[in-house]
Structure formats: C-alpha cells, structure tokens
Amino acid sequence: MTTPRLDPAFDAIDGLISIGGPASDTGELFGCRTERKLVVAPEAAAALRTLVAARLALEQYVPGRRKTAIHSIYFDTADFALYRRSMMAGPAPSLKLRLRAYGDAATPDRPDPSRFLEAKLGVTVAGGPRLKRKARLSLSDRKLARLMAGNGSVKPISRRKFWRPLLEHLAAFGVGPRLTVSYVREAFVNSAGTLRITFDEGYRASLIAGTASPLDAAPGLLGDAVVVEIKFLVDLPAWLLDALAELGLPPEGQPFSKFKTAVPLLFPVATTGLPQS
C-alpha cells in the first residue's frame, strides 16, 4: 500500500505547529531561542573549546563524564515529506520528530531511562529571525514499541494540546522511524542558561533495520570535523564574537543540519524534485 503524501495536509500541520509559536502558553514547549551552527576543523574546535571552557560551565548529561554519546532516531513518512517540507524556501514552519537518548546505554535497541520523543519546530517571526522550539514527551516501553513499529497512534495521557493532535495527524500519513544519527557531545552553559555551546564529534548516520540500527556499520559523514552549536536567547557576548573572529569563523553561522545531511546520503530518492544547492 502506498503511503499518502503529507503535502495536502500541510495547512493542518502548520496549524498544529503554530501552537508552538513564540507566544505559546501550552506549557508543553520550550526553548524559544536562536541557533547558529559551525562545522569546523579539529584544531579550530579545540581552540574555541578552550576559550568557551574558561567562560562557561561544563554541562554533564552523565555524572562524571565530560562527553556523552547521543543517539537520535528520526521519524518521517515513507517519502520523507517532513524532510522535503523542511527544504522548502520561505518562512513556512518546519517540524522534525525524533526519539533522543543520552549515555552509553542509549542505543536504538536498548532501553534507557533518559530517552524521550522530541518535536523540534522551526518558526519564523514576522520581521525577525527563525527561532527553534522543542516539545518533549516521555514514553513507556509499550508505547515506544508501537511508535518504532510505525504505529503513530500513540496517545499521551497528558500534554494533550500539542502532542495528541500532532501524533494523531501524523499517524494518518504513515510516519515511522527512518534513520539514526549518533555523535559524542561536550556541552557548556552560562549561569543564566541563556547561552549554550556544544561540540559534537564522531557524527555518524545509519538506516533503521527493524527496531534497531546497525551503528557499527554506520558511515562517518563528516570525517574528523566538529559541529559547534551556539544556542542563545539574547545576543552573542562580545568575548564570543571576538573568539569567532580570531578563528575566522562566521558569527552568523552556517546552514547545517545533521538530519538533512544524512537523508540524501542514505535515501537519495528523498531529494527527487528538490532544488539543488
């Protein structure tokens, strides 16, 4: 049976995503912030890390460890309608749906208490920048198994205003797990929580095979490059702007997405008909 395209339902998806706009009062969404990303050589990353570590506190996902393994399983339709929507030009909102887990035990086929379903929204404010918002939802093993089997009709008991209509809507279009992205992260944050800088290494992506992903066979997609993510609520501090300038790194960031990088390499058919950069 052919999976219906999500395109006819974009208006409804937009309505659901708009719930997560900057003025949202659902209590289910957070992180209305600006993100800037850089893909840098190891030497530049090491120099920037030294400067950042002198200004910000280390954020540990796993107590006693500076770096943490992160695994994300991304969900989409069989024809990657959500990916294709995210590649469209203009201010239209975008949506990524992923299962995320932290720590060495957090592999797609092994349970981990820190795992959760995450919706990542891209919302453009009129006359302003594109902002990122997130919603997170914890799932029981039973509901997780249903979601991994491609059964999107998982109804959360709570958080009904955003999650319930979103999952019910996506279930009608065959949304299921498509690929896994893994990397190791070191994170730093300021005392106010308004600035967070992360360094991601060992970026790998792999296909979903059943309910697991063969991580040992996953291709490394960026070599030894490091992905630096700068997430902030106000403005970048002067010391960080100076550091980026000294290292020859653009303060406005670079267009990069771990998910968008993996899809065309693992699923070339997903890019059919999209404009080539």
Sequence and secondary structure as in RCSB ss.txt:
>XXXX:A:sequence
MTTPRLDPAFDAIDGLISIGGPASDTGELFGCRTERKLVVAPEAAAALRTLVAARLALEQYVPGRRKTAIHSIYF
DTADFALYRRSMMAGPAPSLKLRLRAYGDAATPDRPDPSRFLEAKLGVTVAGGPRLKRKARLSLSDRKLARLMAG
NGSVKPISRRKFWRPLLEHLAAFGVGPRLTVSYVREAFVNSAGTLRITFDEGYRASLIAGTASPLDAAPGLLGDA
VVVEIKFLVDLPAWLLDALAELGLPPEGQPFSKFKTAVPLLFPVATTGLPQS
>XXXX:A:secstr
     SGGGHHHHHHHHHTTSTT  SSSEEEEEEEEEEEE HHHHHHHHHHHHHHSEEE SSTT S EEEEEEEE
E TT HHHHHHTS SS  EEEEEEEEESTT  TTS  TT EEEEEEEEE TTS EEEEEEEE   HHHHHHHHTT
      SS TTTHHHHHHHHHTTT EEEEEEEEEEEEEE TTSSEEEEEEEEEEEEE BTTB  GGG  BSSTT 
EEEEEEESS   HHHHHHHHHTT  TT     HHHHHHHHH GGGGTTS   
